[in-house]
């Protein structure tokens, strides 16, 4: 039997008049890998704060068993600037240097990172240092509250691989369903102050929950029909003396039936978001030439050439600190370009969102007051209330002050304020941070239906997969188009990370950056090979159509068929272009293989 590590016993927690947790009990044992899910404001972060003693429960207790060692990542901890990352890790762990370097290598942290103060590293690498600092203290129960909010995709993949191999237990609150699906085998869901536990993956649990909901709806419908049938008899005969006794009996029966009807909380209904869609005429949305971005004397990226079409849904990918947010701020006009040019089409109306948007919230302003203040002057009250409802602010929620909102609720409120305006361009920097799974996926669907242009930064894979139709990656000081799907991009990046880690573990590696460089070349070879495979499939389809037209002309040499002749010319042109693309990819593959064999 697995040994217990931590137990919650009838926990209660209120904030003002709002009950967040009510008589909540649970047990975490060895080898449990738990996904903690629930709507924004349901109490996920509150529960983790009670577990880690950052807050006190109003009732009940958290019992930590004697052999339990908690591992906690302090999200907002300020890392030092007066000593190296290696010295910092030695100080917090009291471990020998070889142990520190071994653990750091699992997160692709090497001498060029460990020799710098942690405060000088990019956000993604700072989070890696925090994770290593936690793991060096040999915890057997990790407490991770929204870790993916602060991770770039490369670091997230490293963390995911580590957790899959980790032999201890953990409980993770995260909005990225793909991450939870890949790492967790148990589910805790907090809903209406209560906790439901389930042995299985998040996808299995949500499917089970949907089945239960559908069963309850069917049962409620059946009971409602029976109540209506019984009520007809009561209405007709309750005042007839001869049938009054039977009518009274049926009234009692109706009361029992009503008690059987399951209460399905309307506040937990599936999120549905509607974004006003502008009329968009086809054409170029943005053109950037030789653009350089950065701050003052610091150049983050340059040689950026972009041409984006109106209506495109584009994700900007890449490691933290490489220039994704800087690019969005530059083309949003928030900071000046260092050199080069960029130009939006004359009709562009840009809406911009980043995490600092939450600074516009007045702590004492209610949800409705904030939306009214930020709405266009001609916006009707009905439109404001509809947008509030889109983001799950209904009834008493409209009177909540900003200072009592959870992180997810604040993010939802700021997004609602921006989407009230009928922008035809949206620039969104990590719009899903702090959002629950349902709201994240509903937002992706709404943005996909939106006819305007969306340029966004996000590492939430489910969200990006549902929305992006183009990928641009910030890498090696510039921005390049990735010719493939987002799933292929993640697969390539995962291979790149794995190859780099394998290279760093061999004694034959020439230098610290050698493995990374080889992995980069191998990744690019795979990209071009995938491009060739897609080209082959397209040519196969076009060749088949061409063969059918040629067969028609062979069998009917005297027929006049101008449309077929015109289509044949189009096919020849398309096939020629695809052949050129295939050759271009092959030349790139040959060049990269020369570098790999050098």
Phi and psi in degrees as a GROMACS rama.xvg file:
@    title "Ramachandran Plot"
@    xaxis  label "Phi"
@    yaxis  label "Psi"
@TYPE xy
-64.1381  139.765  UNK-2
-76.9192  141.091  UNK-3
-70.9669  145.746  UNK-4
-112.83  -38.9394  UNK-5
-154.679  142.841  UNK-6
-135.54  135.85  UNK-7
-104.33  129.377  UNK-8
-121.669  105.654  UNK-9
48.2183  52.1402  UNK-10
-72.2933  137.238  UNK-11
-130.791  139.658  UNK-12
-150.999  130.458  UNK-13
-126.843  148.735  UNK-14
-120.457  105.733  UNK-15
64.5122  -124.335  UNK-16
-90.9366  -6.56391  UNK-17
-89.7355  120.008  UNK-18
-86.0569  119.827  UNK-19
-95.5272  -47.8111  UNK-20
-125.954  135.345  UNK-21
-135.44  113.305  UNK-22
50.1699  49.6498  UNK-23
-93.9963  124.241  UNK-24
-128.956  146.341  UNK-25
-165.584  166.438  UNK-26
-137.083  131.678  UNK-27
-112.393  126.266  UNK-28
-116.148  178.236  UNK-29
-58.9107  145.603  UNK-30
64.4002  16.0709  UNK-31
-88.8429  129.801  UNK-32
-117.242  101.408  UNK-33
-109.299  130.129  UNK-34
-94.018  123.098  UNK-35
-99.6518  112.441  UNK-36
-122.848  166.927  UNK-37
154.628  160.745  UNK-38
-64.4684  157.81  UNK-39
-55.911  133.009  UNK-40
84.3635  -0.801507  UNK-41
-71.8321  -25.7492  UNK-42
121.946  15.1768  UNK-43
-62.5793  -53.66  UNK-44
-64.6872  -35.4278  UNK-45
-60.7431  -45.2617  UNK-46
-60.7976  -44.5243  UNK-47
-66.3309  -32.7839  UNK-48
-68.884  -34.2136  UNK-49
-68.1696  -40.299  UNK-50
-62.1939  -39.8389  UNK-51
-93.4717  8.92046  UNK-52
63.8914  22.9776  UNK-53
-77.8578  -21.1153  UNK-54
-137.262  159.947  UNK-55
-104.025  138.54  UNK-56
-73.4773  152.774  UNK-57
-78.4972  -18.8433  UNK-58
-164.541  160.75  UNK-59
79.2597  -173.649  UNK-60
-151.296  155.944  UNK-61
-104.942  121.543  UNK-62
-108.925  117.325  UNK-63
-98.3947  121.223  UNK-64
-68.6437  154.005  UNK-65
-56.398  -36.4242  UNK-66
-88.0582  5.15262  UNK-67
-83.085  131.549  UNK-68
-121.178  109.342  UNK-69
-78.1952  138.838  UNK-70
-113.535  119.733  UNK-71
-126.766  131.424  UNK-72
-96.5175  120.784  UNK-73
-85.5418  101.787  UNK-74
-58.7756  -41.1284  UNK-75
-102.406  16.9726  UNK-76
-65.6042  133.18  UNK-77
-88.7893  119.141  UNK-78
-80.4501  151.547  UNK-79
-70.9019  155.541  UNK-80
-115.612  -2.86002  UNK-81
-103.787  7.6423  UNK-82
-153.278  162.496  UNK-83
-71.9155  163.723  UNK-84
-61.5173  -37.5899  UNK-85
-63.2383  -45.6914  UNK-86
-63.3549  -39.207  UNK-87
-61.5319  -45.2066  UNK-88
-67.7617  -35.4941  UNK-89
-63.7373  -39.9353  UNK-90
-67.2344  -45.5535  UNK-91
-79.277  -23.1641  UNK-92
-105.874  -25.2222  UNK-93
57.4573  32.7432  UNK-94
-103.01  161.442  UNK-95
-73.3699  158.608  UNK-96
-59.5374  -39.8564  UNK-97
-64.5318  -34.9802  UNK-98
-67.9213  -40.0778  UNK-99
-64.5237  -46.2991  UNK-100
-64.3363  -35.9096  UNK-101
-64.7044  -46.413  UNK-102
-67.2876  -38.6179  UNK-103
-64.4891  -36.5365  UNK-104
-62.5544  -29.0094  UNK-105
-64.1519  -20.1354  UNK-106
-112.911  22.8549  UNK-107
58.0159  37.2126  UNK-108
-103.214  121.164  UNK-109
-128.976  -168.969  UNK-110
-57.4269  -38.822  UNK-111
-65.0502  -19.9698  UNK-112
-94.1164  -43.7675  UNK-113
-68.7263  -21.1841  UNK-114
-84.5272  -7.83879  UNK-115
-99.611  152.954  UNK-116
-61.5178  140.132  UNK-117
-59.946  -29.2855  UNK-118
-67.0407  -18.666  UNK-119
-90.0549  -6.81803  UNK-120
-80.3323  159.646  UNK-121
-66.9377  165.747  UNK-122
-55.8343  -41.9653  UNK-123
-63.1129  -41.3192  UNK-124
-75.1425  -30.5767  UNK-125
-62.8883  -40.5588  UNK-126
-65.7505  -35.8222  UNK-127
-62.5241  -40.6356  UNK-128
-62.3199  -41.9952  UNK-129
-63.9682  -41.1738  UNK-130
-63.9407  -43.5849  UNK-131
-63.6526  -42.4072  UNK-132
-58.6654  -40.5992  UNK-133
-67.0129  -46.4969  UNK-134
-70.1012  -28.1136  UNK-135
-67.575  -14.4069  UNK-136
-90.4372  11.9782  UNK-137
54.4562  51.3244  UNK-138
-73.959  156.734  UNK-139
-119.082  2.64982  UNK-140
-143.203  109.061  UNK-141
-90.7188  137.462  UNK-142
-115.873  109.175  UNK-143
-121.128  110.804  UNK-144
-101.189  107.464  UNK-145
49.3774  53.7717  UNK-146
-65.8397  -30.2051  UNK-147
-71.2114  -16.1886  UNK-148
-60.1553  -27.4954  UNK-149
-114.431  9.53951  UNK-150
-108.976  138.406  UNK-151
-77.1921  169.032  UNK-152
-62.2238  -38.2461  UNK-153
-63.3403  -44.2196  UNK-154
-67.7343  -37.7964  UNK-155
-60.9192  -42.0695  UNK-156
-64.8052  -38.0815  UNK-157
-63.5509  -44.6305  UNK-158
-64.0107  -41.3242  UNK-159
-60.6303  -46.3124  UNK-160
-62.8202  -40.3217  UNK-161
-63.218  -46.5037  UNK-162
-65.4123  -35.3358  UNK-163
-62.5605  -32.7755  UNK-164
-93.7289  -9.08145  UNK-165
-67.8097  134.382  UNK-166
-92.7907  -11.5165  UNK-167
-85.0753  -167.12  UNK-168
-106.47  159.542  UNK-169
-158.014  157.942  UNK-170
-129.151  126.424  UNK-171
-125.492  127.605  UNK-172
-100.837  121.198  UNK-173
-153.024  152.904  UNK-174
-96.0823  -5.90866  UNK-175
-91.1882  103.841  UNK-176
-61.7653  -36.6098  UNK-177
-61.9517  -43.5611  UNK-178
-61.3969  -46.6296  UNK-179
-65.248  -39.9674  UNK-180
-62.9112  -37.6432  UNK-181
-80.1093  -14.4725  UNK-182
-122.345  -16.1444  UNK-183
-118.094  144.32  UNK-184
-121.682  0.941232  UNK-185
-130.706  156.636  UNK-186
-130.467  131.855  UNK-187
-113.503  124.832  UNK-188
-117.925  131.219  UNK-189
-100.683  125.318  UNK-190
-147.842  123.94  UNK-191
53.5064  39.667  UNK-192
83.4737  -7.5153  UNK-193
-108.105  160.874  UNK-194
-117.867  130.783  UNK-195
-111.79  131.415  UNK-196
-110.475  149.285  UNK-197
-148.836  132.611  UNK-198
-91.9391  108.292  UNK-199
153.834  178.207  UNK-200
-79.1453  169.017  UNK-201
-61.4749  -42.6434  UNK-202
-62.7101  -43.0656  UNK-203
-62.4662  -42.189  UNK-204
-64.5375  -45.4664  UNK-205
-65.6596  -34.7173  UNK-206
-65.8182  -43.5407  UNK-207
-61.1171  -43.521  UNK-208
-63.6888  -40.6332  UNK-209
-64.3971  -40.6162  UNK-210
-60.7322  -42.6961  UNK-211
-63.8974  -41.009  UNK-212
-63.675  -44.6249  UNK-213
-63.9256  -38.1791  UNK-214
-63.0195  -45.0409  UNK-215
-62.5194  -40.6523  UNK-216
-63.3308  -42.1645  UNK-217
-64.7202  -42.6895  UNK-218
-64.0929  -42.2074  UNK-219
-61.9669  -40.6498  UNK-220
-63.7179  -42.8631  UNK-221
-64.6291  -44.4763  UNK-222
-64.5952  -38.7034  UNK-223
-62.5303  -38.4205  UNK-224
-65.1204  -42.5869  UNK-225
-64.8601  -40.1861  UNK-226
-61.7725  -44.5298  UNK-227
-62.1036  -39.9673  UNK-228
-65.2574  -45.3867  UNK-229
-66.5883  -36.1121  UNK-230
-65.2044  -33.3244  UNK-231
-59.9362  -43.562  UNK-232
-63.0313  -44.6257  UNK-233
-61.9242  -46.9922  UNK-234
-61.0689  -31.5813  UNK-235
-84.0878  -35.8873  UNK-236
-120.616  3.56067  UNK-237
-64.7678  -24.8133  UNK-238
-101.498  6.36198  UNK-239
-89.2266  123.932  UNK-240
-56.5919  -40.031  UNK-241
-69.0713  -23.5271  UNK-242
-116.554  6.59647  UNK-243
-62.0036  -38.7044  UNK-244
-63.3191  -44.6787  UNK-245
-63.7857  -38.1979  UNK-246
-63.8897  -42.4851  UNK-247
-63.7861  -37.457  UNK-248
-62.9343  -40.4027  UNK-249
-70.0566  -33.0766  UNK-250
-61.2279  -42.9255  UNK-251
-64.244  -38.9239  UNK-252
-63.6741  -40.9769  UNK-253
-61.4486  -41.1883  UNK-254
-61.5787  -40.2911  UNK-255
-65.2037  -41.189  UNK-256
-62.4843  -40.3641  UNK-257
-64.2862  -35.1009  UNK-258
-67.2351  -25.4722  UNK-259
-77.9892  -20.8104  UNK-260
-66.6003  124.34  UNK-261
-70.1459  138.13  UNK-262
-84.6221  115.213  UNK-263
-105.139  107.937  UNK-264
-64.2177  120.539  UNK-265
-62.2172  -27.4956  UNK-266
-67.5724  -17.066  UNK-267
-99.2257  9.28909  UNK-268
-62.2777  155.549  UNK-269
-60.7727  134.264  UNK-270
-64.5926  137.086  UNK-271
-133.885  118.647  UNK-272
-112.965  133.063  UNK-273
-118.59  125.747  UNK-274
-112.299  127.393  UNK-275
-56.0563  128.546  UNK-276
-102.607  121.126  UNK-277
-77.6594  162.38  UNK-278
-78.7526  122.907  UNK-279
-118.837  123.722  UNK-280
-88.4298  133.479  UNK-281
-56.4075  147.062  UNK-282
154.479  -174.238  UNK-283
-77.3061  131.172  UNK-284
-89.7251  -45.4493  UNK-285
-144.353  136.845  UNK-286
-129.852  122.969  UNK-287
-120.415  137.458  UNK-288
-132.634  125.94  UNK-289
48.9426  38.361  UNK-290
-75.7174  134.561  UNK-291
-120.369  135.668  UNK-292
-126.418  153.414  UNK-293
161.538  -160.221  UNK-294
-132.987  117.958  UNK-295
58.5822  -118.825  UNK-296
-86.4316  -7.56842  UNK-297
-90.7014  114.359  UNK-298
-96.1256  116.812  UNK-299
-86.1859  -42.5735  UNK-300
-155.719  151.849  UNK-301
-146.884  -172.022  UNK-302
53.9871  38.198  UNK-303
-92.386  118.368  UNK-304
-120.022  120.489  UNK-305
-133.53  145.296  UNK-306
-142.369  106.99  UNK-307
-108.726  140.78  UNK-308
-91.1866  152.895  UNK-309
-65.4493  136.003  UNK-310
92.5764  -8.09073  UNK-311
-68.2159  150.722  UNK-312
-118.088  106.309  UNK-313
-121.572  128.355  UNK-314
-99.566  136.899  UNK-315
-98.8027  113.67  UNK-316
-107.403  169.197  UNK-317
135.763  167.697  UNK-318
-66.3567  154.926  UNK-319
-62.6769  146.18  UNK-320
82.006  4.05843  UNK-321
-96.2081  -11.2657  UNK-322
125.636  8.90005  UNK-323
-62.5726  -54.2173  UNK-324
-66.0207  -35.695  UNK-325
-63.1807  -39.4038  UNK-326
-62.8507  -46.3736  UNK-327
-61.3317  -44.2416  UNK-328
-62.7761  -36.9804  UNK-329
-66.4636  -51.8738  UNK-330
-74.5998  -13.6094  UNK-331
-82.9939  -8.27906  UNK-332
82.4196  13.2959  UNK-333
-80.2696  -30.7088  UNK-334
-134.067  152.056  UNK-335
-76.6046  151.284  UNK-336
-71.9775  147.088  UNK-337
-76.9271  -36.6026  UNK-338
-164.49  173.322  UNK-339
79.0918  -172.307  UNK-340
-136.474  155.487  UNK-341
-145.616  147.94  UNK-342
-148.305  125.858  UNK-343
-84.6425  155.922  UNK-344
-66.8239  157.165  UNK-345
-61.6821  -23.7152  UNK-346
-94.3553  9.97005  UNK-347
-69.3335  130.573  UNK-348
-124.245  106.774  UNK-349
-99.0447  130.595  UNK-350
-108.147  131.482  UNK-351
-124.705  131.715  UNK-352
-131.762  131.97  UNK-353
-143.227  178.648  UNK-354
-62.7808  -24.5381  UNK-355
-75.7832  -9.52172  UNK-356
-58.1798  -28.8897  UNK-357
-63.6425  -18.202  UNK-358
-67.6919  -15.3895  UNK-359
-78.8569  -5.6987  UNK-360
-78.0706  131.461  UNK-361
-88.758  120.691  UNK-362
-52.206  -32.7989  UNK-363
-97.2454  2.58029  UNK-364
-84.3587  138.499  UNK-365
-79.9966  167.084  UNK-366
-56.0823  -48.5498  UNK-367
-64.9947  -40.0192  UNK-368
-63.0856  -41.2508  UNK-369
-63.5355  -47.3505  UNK-370
-64.9511  -38.6472  UNK-371
-64.4327  -41.4981  UNK-372
-66.0183  -35.2261  UNK-373
-92.447  -6.329  UNK-374
-75.0598  155.327  UNK-375
-58.985  153.551  UNK-376
-60.1803  -31.9664  UNK-377
-91.07  6.68663  UNK-378
-72.0918  131.731  UNK-379
-79.0385  159.524  UNK-380
-60.2624  -35.295  UNK-381
-63.0998  -40.952  UNK-382
-66.475  -39.5689  UNK-383
-64.0321  -44.3916  UNK-384
-66.4776  -35.8843  UNK-385
-64.2033  -43.6687  UNK-386
-67.0648  -37.663  UNK-387
-60.0684  -44.4924  UNK-388
-64.1703  -34.929  UNK-389
-54.2021  -37.5178  UNK-390
-104.803  27.3814  UNK-391
68.2059  27.1081  UNK-392
-103.774  104.096  UNK-393
-137.325  156.084  UNK-394
56.251  -125.745  UNK-395
-64.7581  -21.4171  UNK-396
-59.9859  -30.2022  UNK-397
-65.0011  -23.6358  UNK-398
-95.8643  1.49207  UNK-399
-68.4026  138.14  UNK-400
-82.2399  152.464  UNK-401
-58.8002  -31.8618  UNK-402
-74.2683  -7.79609  UNK-403
-107.039  0.905489  UNK-404
-77.4174  146.159  UNK-405
-73.2633  169.899  UNK-406
-57.524  -41.7937  UNK-407
-66.6314  -38.7975  UNK-408
-66.134  -38.2929  UNK-409
-64.8091  -42.1958  UNK-410
-62.5662  -43.4971  UNK-411
-60.6593  -41.405  UNK-412
-64.4298  -44.9597  UNK-413
-64.7025  -40.4234  UNK-414
-62.6482  -42.9778  UNK-415
-60.1975  -40.3417  UNK-416
-62.2079  -38.5845  UNK-417
-72.79  -41.7044  UNK-418
-76.0127  -9.21891  UNK-419
-63.2493  -28.1776  UNK-420
-84.4406  142.909  UNK-421
-87.55  64.0235  UNK-422
-69.3113  149.096  UNK-423
-104.199  -0.210147  UNK-424
-136.292  131.415  UNK-425
-122.055  124.637  UNK-426
-110.723  113.069  UNK-427
-122.975  118.186  UNK-428
-103.268  106.712  UNK-429
52.5482  58.5384  UNK-430
-69.439  -17.5512  UNK-431
-94.4293  -4.29546  UNK-432
-56.4445  128.161  UNK-433
78.7049  -6.33437  UNK-434
-80.5607  144.673  UNK-435
-73.1074  170.37  UNK-436
-58.922  -47.1894  UNK-437
-63.7493  -43.8407  UNK-438
-67.8253  -38.242  UNK-439
-59.0065  -46.8658  UNK-440
-72.4972  -35.4012  UNK-441
-65.1992  -38.3216  UNK-442
-64.2556  -40.6278  UNK-443
-60.7851  -44.6893  UNK-444
-64.7487  -40.9365  UNK-445
-64.9629  -42.4684  UNK-446
-68.3901  -31.0195  UNK-447
-66.7656  -38.5689  UNK-448
-74.5701  -26.4812  UNK-449
-60.1064  132.842  UNK-450
-84.4584  -10.2742  UNK-451
-79.3373  -175.993  UNK-452
-90.8321  134.943  UNK-453
-125.433  122.103  UNK-454
-120.245  120.327  UNK-455
-143.183  157.146  UNK-456
-113.245  127.743  UNK-457
-162.587  146.954  UNK-458
-113.105  6.31532  UNK-459
-79.9438  106.094  UNK-460
-63.3545  -40.3759  UNK-461
-61.5155  -42.0333  UNK-462
-63.6776  -49.112  UNK-463
-64.8163  -42.634  UNK-464
-58.1123  -39.383  UNK-465
-74.5233  -24.606  UNK-466
-108.958  -46.4102  UNK-467
-71.955  135.931  UNK-468
-114.624  -4.70108  UNK-469
-143.172  149.748  UNK-470
-126.367  126.303  UNK-471
-118.264  134.665  UNK-472
-116.728  132.161  UNK-473
-87.9042  113.641  UNK-474
-153.365  142.948  UNK-475
53.2581  38.9936  UNK-476
78.0806  13.1184  UNK-477
-148.915  -175.925  UNK-478
-122.072  129.746  UNK-479
-131.696  151.926  UNK-480
-80.2075  132.41  UNK-481
-94.8806  121.246  UNK-482
-90.9368  80.4765  UNK-483
174.933  -179.374  UNK-484
-81.5415  166.527  UNK-485
-67.2736  -35.9127  UNK-486
-59.8717  -41.4305  UNK-487
-66.6343  -37.8174  UNK-488
-61.7872  -46.1419  UNK-489
-62.7564  -41.1815  UNK-490
-63.2233  -43.1685  UNK-491
-63.7048  -43.5711  UNK-492
-65.4116  -38.7893  UNK-493
-61.8117  -42.5051  UNK-494
-64.1302  -38.8063  UNK-495
-61.935  -45.627  UNK-496
-63.1836  -46.5987  UNK-497
-62.4136  -42.3521  UNK-498
-65.3411  -40.8308  UNK-499
-63.4197  -41.0936  UNK-500
-65.9654  -40.791  UNK-501
-63.7763  -41.0141  UNK-502
-62.8361  -40.4723  UNK-503
-71.4077  -16.1596  UNK-504
-91.2919  -2.27569  UNK-505
-97.7366  149.914  UNK-506
-78.5527  -13.35  UNK-507
-87.8328  -2.46822  UNK-508
-65.041  135.201  UNK-509
-74.5959  -41.8644  UNK-510
-153.352  175.157  UNK-511
-60.8719  -33.7059  UNK-512
-95.1985  -2.75611  UNK-513
-62.2129  -43.5811  UNK-514
-63.6738  -41.2315  UNK-515
-62.9577  -41.6962  UNK-516
-64.8169  -44.7676  UNK-517
-62.6648  -42.2335  UNK-518
-61.853  -37.1477  UNK-519
-61.6119  -46.5538  UNK-520
-62.3655  -43.2064  UNK-521
-63.7878  -38.7742  UNK-522
-62.145  -43.7013  UNK-523
-67.9757  -34.0093  UNK-524
-60.597  -45.4114  UNK-525
-61.3408  -40.6743  UNK-526
-59.1299  -47.4387  UNK-527
-67.4973  -34.8499  UNK-528
-65.0698  -39.5466  UNK-529
-66.054  -39.5581  UNK-530
-60.1145  -41.9543  UNK-531
-63.1286  -40.8005  UNK-532
-62.7067  -41.2356  UNK-533
-66.0564  -38.7256  UNK-534
-63.7114  -42.5006  UNK-535
-57.9581  -43.9293  UNK-536
-64.1547  -42.6127  UNK-537
-63.7432  -42.8879  UNK-538
-65.1005  -35.4514  UNK-539
-61.2811  -42.9243  UNK-540
-65.9189  -44.8335  UNK-541
-68.5213  -39.4068  UNK-542
-61.3515  -38.255  UNK-543
-64.0811  -45.5625  UNK-544
-63.7982  -41.1234  UNK-545
-61.9172  -43.297  UNK-546
-61.0504  -38.629  UNK-547
-65.4743  -39.462  UNK-548
-68.2984  -43.6533  UNK-549
-63.325  -37.9314  UNK-550
-64.115  -37.4181  UNK-551
-62.802  -46.1031  UNK-552
-65.5999  -34.4289  UNK-553
-66.0349  -40.4543  UNK-554
-81.0163  -21.6496  UNK-555
-130.559  67.7016  UNK-556
-64.805  -21.0831  UNK-557
-99.3893  -4.34574  UNK-558
-72.2598  142.577  UNK-559
-96.2259  110.057  UNK-560
-133.781  76.0962  UNK-561
-62.4463  -34.4252  UNK-562
-66.3118  -39.1034  UNK-563
-67.531  -39.5154  UNK-564
-64.552  -39.9786  UNK-565
-65.3623  -41.9138  UNK-566
-65.5582  -34.8221  UNK-567
-62.9019  -40.6429  UNK-568
-62.9262  -41.9769  UNK-569
-62.2241  -42.2038  UNK-570
-63.5501  -42.1703  UNK-571
-60.7557  -41.5275  UNK-572
-64.4558  -46.7823  UNK-573
-63.4486  -42.1098  UNK-574
-64.8663  -39.3156  UNK-575
-62.0792  -43.5192  UNK-576
-63.3035  -40.6709  UNK-577
-66.724  -38.141  UNK-578
-62.1706  -41.4284  UNK-579
-62.1747  -40.5447  UNK-580
-63.913  -41.8987  UNK-581
-61.8152  -44.4149  UNK-582
-64.5469  -40.6509  UNK-583
-60.9814  -43.4893  UNK-584
-63.0325  -40.4696  UNK-585
-64.9777  -39.7126  UNK-586
-62.2707  -40.7963  UNK-587
-64.9707  -41.0695  UNK-588
-61.7216  -44.929  UNK-589
-61.1463  -42.5132  UNK-590
-64.7139  -41.2634  UNK-591
-67.8541  -38.0272  UNK-592
-66.3073  -32.4142  UNK-593
-62.3211  -42.2764  UNK-594
-65.5634  -38.7277  UNK-595
-66.458  -33.0265  UNK-596
-90.2982  -2.91745  UNK-597
